[in-house]
Amino acid sequence: RALLKKDVSNNKTYYYFGNRISKSSEIYLLPNYDEYTVAYRDREDIFINVNHSKLDERQNALFNNAVVIDGKVEGLWRKTFKPKVVNIELRLFRNLNLNEKKELKNITDAMQLLFTPLLQFQM
């Protein structure tokens, strides 16, 4: 039987079921307009670390592909195509810790299998 748990963050109260503690960093490369970043009216907590100098000319993180680390938007990414190469550029808002670097390496290795052309990552 799951018990309702409570967490207070930034003077806001959140209720949830289950265990929220993760043993490893969770990193996701989300497309622009992903439900996680646009579906909620109050997005303050997930966009708290946005570095506006790394945004595109529209200056809104919602319009960019997001790098989400442990539930927070911690960077942006974009994909460009060149002959025989798919280039993924990451613009992170902060330096990654060792666990986050390992998780990101796992993600890039998995993405390499999805693309038949050569996949290149830039940070």
Secondary structure as GFF3:
##gff-version 3
##sequence-region A 1 123
A	DSSP	beta_strand	4	9	.	.	.	ID=ss1
A	DSSP	beta_strand	12	17	.	.	.	ID=ss2
A	DSSP	beta_strand	27	30	.	.	.	ID=ss3
A	DSSP	alpha_helix	35	38	.	.	.	ID=ss4
A	DSSP	three_ten_helix	52	54	.	.	.	ID=ss5
A	DSSP	three_ten_helix	61	63	.	.	.	ID=ss6
A	DSSP	beta_strand	65	69	.	.	.	ID=ss7
A	DSSP	beta_strand	72	82	.	.	.	ID=ss8
A	DSSP	beta_strand	85	92	.	.	.	ID=ss9
A	DSSP	alpha_helix	98	114	.	.	.	ID=ss10
A	DSSP	beta_strand	118	122	.	.	.	ID=ss11
###
